Amino acid sequence: MADVEASVRNLVERGCDCTERALAQMDLRRRINLLIGEWKAAGGSDVLPDVRFRPAKTGNPVRASGPR
């Protein structure tokens, strides 16, 4: 999904039409939300990972960079 987001960002920065890529990005987000809903309905109660905090190679959490 990160590559789709980068593609949309790149197209916007160049002033190009990003409709197709943006729709693909929204579809991916919709699918993820559906999967999370199914997981929770099936009894999933663990805290899901937050993409803003990614483990470093040493295992310590590292703050990922924010919006560019």
C-alpha positions as CSV (number, residue, x, y, z in Angstrom):
1,M,0.0,0.0,0.0
2,A,2.9,2.3,0.7
3,D,4.0,2.1,-3.0
4,V,0.4,3.1,-4.1
5,E,0.5,6.1,-1.7
6,A,3.9,7.1,-3.0
7,S,2.6,6.9,-6.6
8,V,-0.4,9.1,-5.8
9,R,1.9,11.6,-4.0
10,N,4.3,11.7,-7.0
11,L,1.5,12.2,-9.5
12,V,0.0,15.1,-7.4
13,E,3.4,16.7,-7.0
14,R,3.9,16.7,-10.8
15,G,0.3,18.0,-11.4
16,C,-0.8,14.8,-13.1
17,D,-4.2,13.0,-12.9
18,C,-4.0,10.6,-10.0
19,T,-7.6,9.5,-10.1
20,E,-6.9,5.8,-11.0
21,R,-4.2,5.4,-8.4
22,A,-6.2,7.3,-5.7
23,L,-9.1,5.0,-6.3
24,A,-6.8,2.0,-6.0
25,Q,-5.5,3.4,-2.7
26,M,-9.0,3.9,-1.4
27,D,-9.9,0.3,-2.4
28,L,-6.9,-1.0,-0.5
29,R,-7.9,0.9,2.6
30,R,-11.5,-0.4,2.3
31,R,-10.2,-3.9,2.1
32,I,-8.0,-3.5,5.1
33,N,-10.9,-2.1,7.1
34,L,-13.1,-5.1,6.0
35,L,-10.4,-7.5,7.1
36,I,-10.0,-5.8,10.4
37,G,-13.8,-6.0,10.9
38,E,-13.8,-9.7,10.1
39,W,-10.9,-10.3,12.4
40,K,-12.7,-8.5,15.3
41,A,-16.0,-10.3,14.6
42,A,-14.1,-13.6,14.8
43,G,-12.9,-12.7,18.3
44,G,-9.7,-10.8,17.6
45,S,-9.0,-8.6,20.5
46,D,-5.2,-8.1,20.3
47,V,-3.9,-4.6,19.8
48,L,-3.1,-4.3,16.1
49,P,0.3,-2.9,15.1
50,D,0.5,0.8,14.4
51,V,2.4,1.6,11.2
52,R,3.7,4.9,12.7
53,F,5.9,2.8,15.0
54,R,8.1,0.3,13.3
55,P,10.5,-2.0,15.1
56,A,14.2,-1.2,14.3
57,K,16.5,-4.1,13.5
58,T,17.5,-4.1,17.2
59,G,13.9,-4.7,18.2
60,N,13.4,-1.2,19.7
61,P,10.4,0.8,18.3
62,V,11.4,3.6,16.0
63,R,9.1,6.5,15.0
64,A,8.5,6.4,11.3
65,S,8.6,9.7,9.4
66,G,5.3,11.5,9.1
67,P,3.7,13.0,6.0
68,R,6.0,14.5,3.5
